[in-house]
Amino acid sequence: MGRGRAKAKQTRVARELKYSSPNTDLTALQRELAGSSSTYTAPPAVDDDDEDEDDTYADRWADDDSDDDWAASR
């Protein structure tokens, strides 16, 4: 019991959010849609080619076909 007041408040807040129309900042929207290149710079590309060179387990867990031989021998 006691849920009636809370549910009524949630319903009222939901209606306010659904039917209200907040003031839209059209100049900010225009700036965002224009996408000026001075505000955003792309991060540099990451080179992952030499990632396995530093990995001590790269050779041990490399994808060789030795596990296929084990399955065939069983």
Residue frames as a rotation matrix with the C-alpha (Angstrom) as fourth column:
MET 1
0.574 0.819 0.000 0.00
0.819 -0.574 0.000 0.00
0.000 0.000 -1.000 0.00
GLY 2
0.425 -0.374 -0.824 0.99
0.208 -0.846 0.491 3.62
-0.881 -0.380 -0.282 -0.29
ARG 3
-0.507 -0.648 0.568 1.96
0.679 0.105 0.726 3.36
-0.530 0.755 0.387 -3.93
GLY 4
0.382 0.801 0.461 -0.87
0.917 -0.267 -0.295 5.60
-0.113 0.535 -0.837 -5.17
ARG 5
0.833 -0.085 -0.546 0.76
0.017 -0.984 0.179 8.91
-0.552 -0.159 -0.818 -4.33
ALA 6
-0.196 -0.980 -0.039 4.14
-0.135 -0.012 0.991 7.88
-0.971 0.199 -0.130 -5.80
LYS 7
-0.402 0.102 0.910 2.52
0.817 0.488 0.306 6.56
-0.413 0.867 -0.280 -8.96
ALA 8
0.705 0.706 0.076 0.49
0.680 -0.640 -0.358 9.75
-0.204 0.304 -0.931 -9.37
LYS 9
0.528 -0.591 -0.610 3.65
-0.264 -0.796 0.544 11.83
-0.807 -0.126 -0.577 -9.06
GLN 10
-0.516 -0.735 0.441 5.49
0.181 0.410 0.894 9.66
-0.838 0.541 -0.078 -11.61
THR 11
0.007 0.618 0.786 2.56
0.974 0.175 -0.146 10.00
-0.228 0.766 -0.601 -14.01
ARG 12
0.872 0.322 -0.370 2.50
0.288 -0.947 -0.146 13.77
-0.397 0.020 -0.918 -13.57
VAL 13
0.107 -0.921 -0.374 6.25
-0.335 -0.388 0.858 14.07
-0.936 0.033 -0.351 -14.16
ALA 14
-0.520 -0.274 0.809 6.04
0.551 0.617 0.562 11.80
-0.653 0.738 -0.170 -17.20
ARG 15
0.454 0.756 0.471 3.28
0.876 -0.281 -0.393 13.94
-0.165 0.591 -0.790 -18.70
GLU 16
0.759 -0.232 -0.609 5.28
-0.105 -0.966 0.237 17.11
-0.643 -0.116 -0.757 -18.08
LEU 17
-0.313 -0.949 0.043 8.29
-0.170 0.101 0.980 15.63
-0.934 0.300 -0.193 -19.85
LYS 18
-0.361 0.218 0.907 6.22
0.792 0.585 0.175 14.28
-0.492 0.781 -0.384 -22.73
TYR 19
0.436 0.729 0.529 4.22
0.897 -0.402 -0.185 17.40
0.078 0.555 -0.828 -23.48
SER 20
0.598 -0.270 -0.754 6.62
0.125 -0.898 0.421 20.17
-0.791 -0.346 -0.504 -22.53
SER 21
0.676 -0.437 0.593 8.64
0.656 -0.009 -0.755 21.90
0.336 0.899 0.281 -25.22
PRO 22
0.335 -0.619 -0.710 11.85
0.608 -0.433 0.665 23.32
-0.720 -0.655 0.231 -23.81
ASN 23
0.804 -0.128 -0.581 13.44
-0.412 -0.824 -0.389 26.32
-0.429 0.552 -0.715 -25.46
THR 24
0.644 -0.578 0.501 15.78
0.720 0.679 -0.144 25.12
-0.257 0.454 0.853 -28.17
ASP 25
0.252 -0.672 -0.697 19.07
-0.195 -0.740 0.643 26.93
-0.948 -0.026 -0.317 -28.66
LEU 26
0.921 0.234 0.313 19.03
0.236 0.307 -0.922 27.06
-0.312 0.923 0.227 -32.45
THR 27
0.642 -0.751 -0.155 22.42
-0.721 -0.522 -0.457 28.75
0.263 0.405 -0.876 -32.74
ALA 28
-0.145 -0.684 0.715 24.07
-0.794 0.511 0.328 25.96
-0.590 -0.520 -0.618 -30.74
LEU 29
0.429 0.384 0.818 22.30
0.145 0.864 -0.482 23.41
-0.892 0.325 0.315 -32.93
GLN 30
0.991 -0.072 -0.111 23.52
-0.126 -0.270 -0.954 25.16
0.039 0.960 -0.277 -36.06
ARG 31
0.225 -0.969 0.103 27.11
-0.974 -0.227 -0.001 25.19
0.024 -0.100 -0.995 -34.76
GLU 32
-0.107 -0.230 0.967 26.90
-0.452 0.878 0.159 21.50
-0.886 -0.420 -0.198 -33.92
LEU 33
0.660 0.441 0.609 25.48
0.306 0.582 -0.753 20.57
-0.687 0.683 0.249 -37.31
ALA 34
0.859 -0.402 -0.316 27.98
-0.503 -0.553 -0.664 22.76
0.092 0.730 -0.678 -39.16
GLY 35
0.853 -0.519 0.055 30.80
0.473 0.814 0.338 20.77
-0.220 -0.263 0.939 -37.59
SER 36
0.773 -0.634 0.000 33.59
-0.594 -0.724 -0.350 23.29
0.222 0.271 -0.937 -37.51
SER 37
0.655 -0.562 -0.505 36.87
0.311 0.809 -0.498 21.44
0.689 0.170 0.705 -37.91
SER 38
-0.162 -0.780 0.604 38.73
-0.360 -0.524 -0.772 23.67
0.919 -0.342 -0.196 -35.44
THR 39
0.195 0.295 0.935 36.99
-0.974 -0.054 0.220 22.16
0.116 -0.954 0.277 -32.41
TYR 40
0.779 0.127 0.614 37.60
-0.279 0.947 0.159 18.48
-0.561 -0.296 0.773 -33.17
THR 41
-0.018 -0.801 -0.599 40.78
-0.988 0.104 -0.110 16.75
0.150 0.590 -0.793 -34.16
ALA 42
0.819 0.331 -0.469 40.86
-0.338 0.938 0.072 13.04
0.463 0.099 0.881 -34.89
PRO 43
0.580 -0.645 0.498 43.14
-0.467 0.237 0.852 10.95
-0.667 -0.727 -0.164 -32.70
PRO 44
-0.199 -0.731 -0.653 46.22
-0.978 0.110 0.175 9.52
-0.056 0.674 -0.737 -34.40
ALA 45
0.650 0.408 -0.641 45.93
-0.535 0.845 -0.004 6.04
0.540 0.346 0.767 -35.86
VAL 46
0.338 -0.494 0.801 47.31
-0.747 0.376 0.548 3.24
-0.572 -0.784 -0.242 -33.71
ASP 47
0.066 -0.419 -0.906 49.74
-0.817 0.499 -0.290 0.80
0.573 0.759 -0.310 -35.30
ASP 48
0.509 0.222 0.831 48.99
-0.742 0.604 0.293 -2.68
-0.437 -0.766 0.472 -33.92
ASP 49
0.713 -0.219 -0.666 51.21
-0.437 0.604 -0.667 -4.58
0.548 0.767 0.335 -36.37
ASP 50
-0.273 -0.926 -0.261 54.08
-0.243 0.329 -0.913 -5.06
0.931 -0.186 -0.315 -33.94
GLU 51
0.359 0.502 0.787 51.91
-0.883 -0.092 0.461 -6.01
0.304 -0.860 0.410 -30.99
ASP 52
0.984 0.073 -0.164 53.04
-0.037 0.977 0.210 -9.66
0.175 -0.201 0.964 -31.05
GLU 53
0.225 -0.974 -0.019 56.72
0.054 0.032 -0.998 -8.75
0.973 0.223 0.060 -31.00
ASP 54
-0.459 -0.399 0.794 56.56
-0.683 -0.413 -0.602 -7.75
0.568 -0.819 -0.083 -27.34
ASP 55
0.518 0.759 0.394 54.19
-0.848 0.398 0.349 -10.53
0.108 -0.515 0.850 -26.28
THR 56
-0.515 -0.797 0.315 56.07
-0.837 0.547 0.017 -13.39
-0.186 -0.254 -0.949 -24.62
TYR 57
-0.344 0.464 0.817 53.14
-0.061 0.857 -0.512 -15.78
-0.937 -0.225 -0.266 -25.11
ALA 58
0.204 0.466 -0.861 52.52
-0.853 -0.347 -0.389 -14.95
-0.480 0.814 0.327 -28.76
ASP 59
-0.446 -0.429 -0.785 54.39
-0.793 0.596 0.125 -17.98
0.415 0.679 -0.606 -30.07
ARG 60
-0.965 0.050 0.257 53.00
-0.115 0.800 -0.588 -20.33
-0.235 -0.597 -0.767 -27.46
TRP 61
-0.233 0.967 0.099 49.36
0.247 0.158 -0.956 -19.50
-0.941 -0.198 -0.275 -28.16
ALA 62
-0.624 -0.020 -0.781 49.71
-0.683 -0.471 0.558 -18.80
-0.379 0.882 0.280 -31.87
ASP 63
0.442 0.884 0.151 47.02
-0.623 0.424 -0.657 -20.33
-0.645 0.196 0.738 -34.04
ASP 64
-0.662 -0.580 -0.475 48.78
-0.750 0.517 0.413 -23.37
0.006 0.630 -0.777 -35.35
ASP 65
0.218 0.817 -0.534 46.99
-0.794 0.467 0.391 -26.54
0.568 0.339 0.750 -36.30
SER 66
-0.794 -0.569 -0.214 48.45
-0.337 0.704 -0.625 -28.70
0.507 -0.424 -0.751 -33.52
ASP 67
-0.587 0.638 0.498 45.11
-0.553 0.133 -0.823 -28.83
-0.591 -0.758 0.275 -31.73
ASP 68
0.359 0.697 -0.621 43.50
-0.933 0.263 -0.245 -30.29
-0.008 0.668 0.744 -34.84
ASP 69
-0.287 -0.550 -0.785 45.97
-0.493 0.787 -0.371 -33.19
0.821 0.281 -0.497 -34.68
TRP 70
-0.935 -0.041 0.353 44.98
-0.346 0.335 -0.876 -33.89
-0.082 -0.941 -0.327 -31.06
ALA 71
-0.071 0.991 0.112 41.29
-0.781 0.014 -0.625 -34.05
-0.621 -0.132 0.773 -31.93
ALA 72
0.354 0.182 -0.918 41.95
-0.847 0.480 -0.231 -36.41
0.398 0.858 0.324 -34.84
SER 73
-0.590 -0.684 -0.430 44.00
-0.428 0.716 -0.552 -38.81
0.685 -0.142 -0.715 -32.70
ARG 74
-0.683 0.374 0.627 41.23
-0.612 0.175 -0.771 -39.36
-0.398 -0.911 0.110 -30.13
